[in-house]
Amino acid sequence: MAIVAPGTSGSAAPHPAAVGLKDRWNILLDMPLGEFRSPNAAACAAEDQRSVGTSFFALLVDPKQPIRGAALNLIRMARHPNVLTPVDYGPVDWPPAQRRCLAIIYERPAGGRLAPAADQAIPPWPEQDIADRVVIGLLSGLRALSIENLTHRGIRPNNIFFRDSGRRQAALGDCIAALPAAHQPPAYEPIESAMAMPGARGNGTAADDLYALGVLCLHLSQGTPPGHGIAAEALLEDKIRRGSFNALAGSARLGPALMELLRGLLIDEPGERWTFQDVDLWLQGRRLTPKVTSPAPRAPRPFEIAGEDCFTARTLGRCLARAGEQGVHAVRGHPFQVWLQRSLGDKSITEGVGLALADGEDPATSNAAQDARLVARVVIALDPAAPIRYRGCAVAIDGLGAAFGAAMLAGGDIKPLAEILRARLPQFWCFRQPASRPEFQALLREYDRLRRVLDDLRTGYGAERVAYEMNPGLPCLSPLVAERYIQAIGDLLPALELAAADGQIQAHPVDRHVAAFIANRSKYVDEAAMVAIGSADPTERLLGTLHLLAHLQQERGPPAVPALAQLLGRHAQLLIDRFRNRRTRERLENELAGVLAEASLPLLLQFLDNAQEKHIDALLFSKARNDFGLAARAIDRCEEERAYLPDEAAQTASAIAAGLSMMIGVVAVMASILALGSF
Amino acid sequence: MARPALPAKRPASAGAKSSAAAKQGKTRAGRRRGGGGDTLMLAVSGGAVLFLGIMALPVCILLLAGMAPTIVAYIVDQTPRRTLTLTVGPLNLTGTAPYCLQLWFGADTLHALGAYLTDVYIWLVMYLAAAIGWLLHLGMPLIVRLILEQSIERRKNKLLQIQKRLRAEWGDGVDGTGDTARRES
């Protein structure tokens, strides 16, 4: 859903004139500010209820577009006059789309944008004005971000603002409402970054920002956008072939000072590119000679693939990446090895390709996936600086997470990105870098961990969990709460409560997304509850859900969730039936309504899953079972006795009869003798 | 409810056969063991009868005539404990002894014996007493069996009541076979 300005909404329903944010801000929906909108966000005027005098505007970010969540708080902390830093932010209701979205409040820059569009021609600026009004300010802003280990990755004419109405103090525009470099024109990105997909360029380094600053200076000095009218791919090819400076400024008329700056900033080798200190020295008037970078090794004869002649490893890598798994026959062939060793003659590349081919097959995957993996590894070995390219995806080493989140958010295909993780391509990319950087170790560990999480199919893990792990600002994407734009774990339960109250949740309130979101954002994760939620047994699943949500309510509130309690209470019979004792079950059934009225999930959990009560029930049941068994055995003995009864009865009866007879006989004889004696 | 499996019973025919064989064996053994005793008893009885015949012939004849059912019982009784003889004998003696005593203490002559032997009433009393002994021997097992069966039935009913109460209290699972059915339901 592309976000629309309130005035352009097609909905006939009346919308409120303003929405509130954190009891402080009023975002005036009836005052859209087109001059401040960004590609992913509409802009509206905002009022601060606590103070007057300063003008603010709010960017209302399209909830279907990913943001730089990890950088949001850091940039907010790094307040600087030359950076448009968020004053506040949070989710707000967005009536035109009938859902919630993220609002970011900024102080309104009085001088407006530098240019209305990045690809629009502007009147050329004098070199001195470029240095004084743009370079000084932006350099200061970039340096401030660099101190916080942040990059801007959005330097383009329509994202540069002037703080003052005289348009003398330039400030970097918003860099939160979109992924890094996602909306940069092709000319503004270094070669490696431009090779990556727009949403997968990663945070990059300060060198990338300085490159964009150089292109901006070129744009201002010439008036026409660099590379204007040239297709992105053709411009990239030209940059690769001739170098960025020649491709962008080869035919431009530049003063010697500005040319020196541009030569320094447009060096394609990031390590050789000018740094903040170099630009500072240039601003102070010291003239530096940019280092001349040696061109990439060029083979005397080409290697032909898919009808294209490739003379360098980079062009061959690009051709192979375009060919995908079809290129596997070429890389496995003998001519390829011969060309690498005899024509290209770069030992590092030859060694890398050897490694890529040696460990490139993973028996756990299909043939096509194996081929794609092998080609991707060879492409990395041929051009280690380029992004990871796999099955049509091109992602920077630090852009995989953003691409994953964006694909998940848009409901797109995450399979190639997941396969990149499974194929351990990021790890291979790190290994093939000529110079090891400290962050590579952390990246290696992180990607290994994420691969394990991805392969874990339990609820709370898998692709959903990876998306949340790699994107700290990603809202919960569960269909149950997606419209409420839940970024913080504390907002999840109230959102689920509202969804339950609205009747949107019919059965279980915890799906794979909710579970993964809780697992990622909550400090404490009950693994047993996660396992139970994924169980096919409805009782186990209900119990896991209750455990997870009860813990969430206990930790984060709110104090009462009547709709959720009723929802889970409807299935409580499953848990009551776990008790064996009839009277216990009857008691629980009778008391359930009272517990549900409390609207407390921890209380409900304690009521339905009381450990002591379960223990007593189990003990008594065991005793009853034992008694039943004893009775059954006694009944069996009765039956056995009945079988032997005739014999037993005959023996006993004979003895009784004989005894009785003898007794009568003795008495009778004695009586006879006595009777005769009396005569 | 299915009750736990009963202990395997012996096959009825095999049980009967083995029981009969055991009984026969016991009888033979009893005879062998009691063979000496029987002979001694027969010798003593014979001696007593001979002595009685010499001392009081009419009493002896009356006694032999009156105790004829007991003699028959002794002959037909094959049980080791001779329970039929022990049942019929005392009651037979009950019917015979008064007349023998009358003869002993009265006119102990053959003439008087003739009067006794021709009196149907005396024969009736002596043999009726023996018949009561026979009836007691035949009827007592039925009575005892009835009483024992009632006792077993009462005990079984009490146990079934206990099981019914347990099942009502704890459900079908209490018999150890209902768990699966309960889970499936």
Interface residues (C-beta under 8 A of the other chain):
Chain A: R580 N581 R582 R583 F621 A624 R625 D627 F628 G629 A631 A632 R633 A634 I635 D636 C638 E639 E640 E641 R642 A643 L645 P646 D647 E648 A649 A650 T652 A653 S654 A655 I656 A657 A658 L660 S661 M662 M663 I664 G665 V666 A668 V669 S672 I673 A675 L676
Chain B: R3 P4 L6 P7 K9 S19 T79 R81 T83 L84 L86 T87 V88 G89 P90 L91 L93 T94 A97 P98 L101 Q102 F105 G133 L136 H137 M140 P141 L142 I143 V144 R145 L148 E149 I152 R155 K156 L159 L160 I162 Q163 L166 R167 A168 E169 W170 G171 G173 V174 D175 G176
